[in-house]
Amino acid sequence: MPKKTLSFSENQLDIQRIVGWKPPVFHQASECYVSVTAYDPSIGKMRMKKIMLGHIKGKRQQRIYGMEIIKKLTEKLLNGWNPWIEVSHPAEYALFSDVCTKYKAYLSKLVKEGGIRPGTVRNYSTKLAFLVSWIEKNKVSLTYVYQFDKTVVAKFLDFIFVERNNTLRTRNNYVGWLKSFSRYLMERNYVKSDPTLGISATTKLGKKGRNVIPDNILIKVKTYLEKENKHFLLACYMLHYLFIRPHEMIYIKIKDISLNNKTVMLSGSYTKNGKDSVITLPNHVIDLLQELKIFSYPPGYYLFGKEFRPGVKRLFEGCLSRYWRTQVQEKLGIDKSYKFYSLKDTGITNMIRAHTDLLSVRDQARHSSVSMTNVYTPSEIKEANEQIADYKGVF
C-alpha cells in the first residue's frame, strides 16, 4: 500500500518528498510480469510499471525469477529508488557515493589549476570523509544523491555540535563546507533545492583554542631553539614577527627575500587573500638569516625544506605544527593552549603593546582594516578618547 500521498507542483518539483510506492506484485495469468507502482512526478500521481517475464519458459521458472525481481525491487524501493525519477531525472538519481567520488576529482582539478589551496582541499576532503563515515555508521538512508536533504544536514550538524561536543566554531566550519558542497550539487542538477537553506553559522563564538604566549615562555622557547634547532626558530620568527602563515611560509623561496629592501615577497598564488604582498623583515630576523647562511643556497631553493633547511622540495605544512607540538611543547612542558599559530597572535598583540601604530601593524599583518587589527589590542592598554573625555555639552 502507499506510504504517503504527496502533492505535485508543475513549477517546482521537490525530489525529497517523493517517497510514495506500493510493494511489487507477481502476476501470472494471461500475461506473466512483475508490477511496481510508484509516484510519477511527471504526471503527479501513482503509476504502474510492468516488468514482463513472458520470455522465460515454464511457469515455475517464471515464478522463481519473479520472486527474485520482487526481492531486488523492494530493497531498492526501501532505499529511496523510484523508477520514474530514474528515467526523468537521471542526475538526481546518481548514487551518492559516485557523486562524492566526482566531487573529490573536481577538487583535485581545482587545486591543480590554482583555483583553490591544497590546504582547503585537504580540509574539504576530511570533512567529506567524516560525513560519509557518519552516514555509514548511523545507517542513514542516503543511497541516491537526491536524498541528501536539509534533514540529513541538520542531523549531521547536531551530531557534530551536540553528540561530539565540538565548539560552535567547529560547527561553523562544517556549515561553510556543507554550503560549498551543496552549491556543487545544485550547479550540476544533482539536487533541485539547497539542502543548507535556512541553516546558518552563528556569529557568537567562543574564544579560539589558543592563547597569547607569555613573555617568559617565549624566552624559554627561544633559548631552547637557539641550542636545538635555529632553522625552526627562523620559522617561528617568520610567524611571530612577519605574521606569515604556515601555509604561506612553506612556499617562500630564497629569491623572494631582499636584504637590500629588507622585505619578503609573497605571491598571491598561495596567500590567504590571493594577493601579492610585501612584508618587512626586522633587523634581528635578517641577522638570523645571515647566521644560518641562507643566502649561500641557490635562489630557487625553498626557504624551508627537509629538516627546516633550504631545499629543492618544500616542507610539508603539517611538519611545522607537529614539530612545535612534539619537540617544543612536550619537551618544555608548555601548555597545549600555546599552539604554533599562537606565535602570530602573540606577535600582533606584543607589537601593539609596544605602541607600534596600528596602521603599521595592520599592513604587516595584512588585515583588511584597522578594526580587525584592533581586536588584538590588550584591554589594559586601550585608552580613552581624549576628545570625548574633554567634551561637555549644555546639559
N, C-alpha and C positions, 0 to 999 in steps of 0.2 A: 504494500500500500504506500501511497505518497508520504514522504516525511514532512513535507511542508508545502503550502500553497504560496506562490510568490507573485508579486506584481511585475509588470513589464512596461518599460518606457521606450518608445521608438527613438527618442533623442539621446538617451544616455543609458547604457547597459552597465549594471553593477555586477560584474562577474562574481564577486564574493558572495552574492546572495543566491546563486544558482545551485541549489542542493537537492531539488525535487527529483525523485525517481521511484520506480517500482521494481521489485525483485524480478530477475529474469525467469521466464517460463518456457518449459519444453512442450512443443506441440507435435503430435504425431497422428494426423487424421488424413484428410485428402492431400495435405502438404506436411512435410516434416521441417520444422525450423525451431529456433530459439528466439523468443521475443524479449526485447528490453525496452521499457518505456521510461523516458526521461524528459525533463523540461527543455524545450527548444526555444532559445532566446529570439530566434528569427521570426517566430510566429506568436510567441508569448503564451504558449500552453504546452501541455504534455503531448508527447508524440512517440509512437511506437516504431522501433527499428527491428527488422527481421534478419536473422542470420540463417540462410537456407541450408538444409542438410540433405536435400534430395539426391545429391551426387554420391552419398555414402550408401553402399549396398548393405541390405539387411537391417531389419528393424532393431535388432539387438545392438548392432554396431552403431546405429544412429542414436540410440538412447545413451550408450556409453559415451559417445563423442559429445552428445548434447549436454550430459551432466558435467563433463569437463569444461565445456564452454561456460555453463552457468556458474561454476565454481570460480573461474577466472574473472568473469564479468562482475560477479558480486564483490570480489576482492577489489577490483578496480573502482567500482561504484562507491564502496566504503572509503576509499582513499580520495574521493572527490572527482572521479572521472565522469565525464559526460560526453556521449558520442556525438552530440550535435555541436557542442563547443569545439570539439576536436576538429570538426570539419570547417566550421565558420570562423573560428578564432584560433588558428594554429599557434600564434605567438604566445597567447595567454596560457596555452596548454603545454608549453615546453616544460620538461622536467626541471624542478628547482635545482637539482644537482648539476644539470647541464648548464643552466644559466650561471651558476656560481663559477663553473669552470671557464665559461666565456668571459665573465667579469674579471677574473684573475688574469686572463690573457690580455684583456683590454688595458688593465693597469700596467702590465709589463710593457706593452707597446707605448703607453703614455710616458713612462719613465725613460724609455729609450729615446723618445723624441723630445725629451726635456719639458714635457707638459706637466710633470708632477715630480716631486722629490723622491728619491729612493726611500727615505725615512717615512714618508707619507704612505708609500706603497706597503712597506712593512707593517705600518700601523693599521691600514685598512685590511690587509690580508689576515693579520692576527685577529681583528675583530670579526671578520667573516668566519674564520675557523672556529672561533668561540661560539658564534651564533649557530653554526652547523652542529657543533658538539652539543649545544643546549637542545636543539631540535631532536637529535637522536636520543639523548639520554632521557628526555621527558616525553618521548614518543608523540611529539606534536604532529598533527595531521597536516603535512606540508609536502605532498608529493609533487604537485604541479605549481608552477610559479604564480598562477592567479590566486592561490590560497595564501600567499604572503600578503596579509592584510593588516589593518590597524589593530585588530585584536591580538594577532601574533606579536606585533611590535610592542604593544603595551605590556603584554605578559613578559616579554623578554627584558624590557627595561625595569619592570618590577623585580624580576629575578636579580638583575644587576644591582639595583639600589637597596632592595629590602632583604632578599634572601642571602645575597653575598655580602651585604653590609658595606658596600662601597660608598664613596663620598658623592655628593652632588656633582662635583667636578668630573668624576669618572662617568656618571650618568650623562652629563652634558656632552662629553666626548663621544659617547655612543650615539646620542641623539644626532650629533653632527654627522657622524659616519652614516647612520641609517638614512638620513635625508639625502646624502650624496648617493647612496646605493639605490634609493627609491627613484631619484631622478634618472639614473641609468636605466632602470626598469621601464619607466614611463616613456623615455625617449625612444625605446625600442618596442613599444606596444606590448610589453610583457604584462603590464597591469594597466587598467583604464583610469584608476584614481590613485592619488598619492596615499600610500599606506601610513605616512607620518603626518598627514593633515590633522591639525589640531594638537599635535604633540610638540611641545617646545622645550627648549633648555631654560633653566632657571637663572635669573640674574643675581640671586642671592647665594653667594658661595662662601664656604668656609675658607680658612687660610690654606695655602698650599702646604704640602707635607715637607717643606724645607724651611730652615730658619737662617737669619743673618748670623754669620760666624763671628764670635767674639775675637777681639784683638789677640788675646793670649793664645788662642787655638791657632790663629793664622801664623803667629810667630813660631809656634810649636811645629806646624806643618812645614813652614819654610826651612827651619833648622834641620828637620829630618830629611827633606828632599835635597837640600844642598849637599848632604852626605850620600844619600842613597840613589837619587835619580834627578839630575839637573835638567834633563830633557823633558821630563814630566813636569818639573817646576816651571819650565817655559810654557808648557800648555796651560798650567794654572794661571800664569801671568797673562796669557792671551785672553783668558776668560775673565779674570779679575780686573785687569787694567784697560783692556781694549774692548771688553764686552763682546768678544767674538764667540758665537755659539759653537758647541762641539761639532755640529753638522757642517758649519762653515769652515771651521778650523782645519778639518782634515783635507780640504781642497786647496789650501794655501800652498803655493809653490814659492821657492826661494826668490824667483824673479819678481814676485808680487811685492816684495819688501824693498823699500827705498831708504837707504841710510841717509842720503843727501836731504831728502824731503822729510825724513822721519815719519814715514807712512807705510801702511799696509793696504794694498788694493784688493777688494773683494768683488768677485764677479757676480752679476745678477743671476747667473745660471744656477747658483747654489745658495744665495742669500734668502732669508725668510720672506722678504717683501719683493723679491725678484728684481731688485735694483742694484746697479753697481755702487759701491761705497768706498770711501777713502777714510781709513781710521788712523788716528795719531798714535805714534809709537813713543811712549815715555822713555826718557833717557836711560833709566835703570834697566828697562827691558832690552834696549839696544846693547847695553853693556853685557847682558847675559847672552844675547845672540852672538856677540863677538867672542866672548869667553868660550862658547861652545863651538867656535869656528864654523858657524853655519854657512858663511859665505865662501868657504873653501869647497863646498859641494857644487855640482853643476846647477845652473839656474833653473833647469827644468825639473829638478827633483822636488818632490813634495816635502814640505817642512816637517811633517810628521809621518814617518813610515814605520817600518818594523822597529819595535822597542822604542818608539817615540823619536827616533833619529831620522834625519833626512833620507829619503829613499825614492826609488823609481816607482814603487807601488805605494799608494796612500794607506794610511792607517784605517782600520775599521772603527767606525764611530763608537761602538759599544765598548771598545778597549779602554777608552778614557774613563768612563764612569766605573767600569769594572776594576781598573787599577786603583782608583780612588777608594773604592769600597773595600777591596781585599788587601791592598798594600799600604793604605794610608789610614782609613777609618779603623780597621780591625787591629792593625799594628800599634796605633797610637791610642786606641780606646776612645775614639771620638764618637759622640752621639750620632745616631743614624739620621737625625733631622738635619745634620750638616752635610748635605749632599755635594757632589762635584759642581752641579749647576748653582749651588748656593754661593759659589765664589763670584758669580756675576751679580746676583742681588746684593751681596755684601760690598762688592766694588762700587756699585752705583750709590749705595747708602753712605759708604765711607767718604766717597768723593763729595757728596752733598754736605756731609758733616764737616768736611774740611773747608766749607764755604766756597767751593767752586761754583761759579754762576750756573744756573740751571740750563741756560742755552747751550753752554759748552758740554755739559753732561748729556743733554738731550741729543746733541749731534754725535757725540762719541757712542752713545747707546743706540743711536738710530731710531729713536722714538718718533712717533708721528706728531706728538705735541708735547709742550712743556707740562701739561696737566698729567700726562702719563708718567713723565719723569718725576713729578712732584709726589707721586704715590710712594716713592722710596724715601722721601724726606722724613727723618726721625721726628717723632712728635715733640721731643724735648728741645729741638732747635727751631721749630716753627715759630715765627714771630708775628706779633700783631701788626696790622696795617696802621702806620703812624697817621695817615690822613684821616682814617676813621676814628682813631683814638683822640685826635685833636678836634674832631668835628662837634659842634654844638649848635643846635637849631634854636628857634624862638620859643619852643615849648618849655 
